[in-house]
């Protein structure tokens, strides 16, 4: 739930109608295979006073399963949809580019905010990430204090100033299991019964 800001010390003179605050319960989904980077990001969130929950998955396959709500991630109360995805590009199996492509191909996730957070600073990776629909591209810092700065920047922009679009989980496909009626040969549109 978003609440309007009226007098927030970090925002100065920004008009109230331009500012909304993302709920402290808005979830970040971190897609990161390097455990040390995931730990650094968690610690940076704590030091940066970001109290929002941070779910971590360590592969592209897990990221897609999480967003679809499949398998381990089927319980939406335990694994809610994220307001923001922090996506590494170099992942085992399905890489970050493939995850980003998949996200943008799903009608219910086209507006999901995705920030690429990766060690690559190759211009080809930057360009491709934006072409595939990334909302931002950040290069992972090499030291903890820079991780804290990035977490504070995420909080300042993505949590305080940017308004989140509404997203929803895809509706599961229901297969009709009603019994079929026997059909007779010669009727239009009917299949003759098997002998």
Helices and strands as residue ranges (DSSP letters): E 3-4, G 16-18, E 20-21, E 28-31, H 35-47, E 54-57, H 60-68, G 71-73, E 84-87, H 96-105, G 107-109, E 113-118, H 123-131, E 136-139, H 144-154, I 155-161
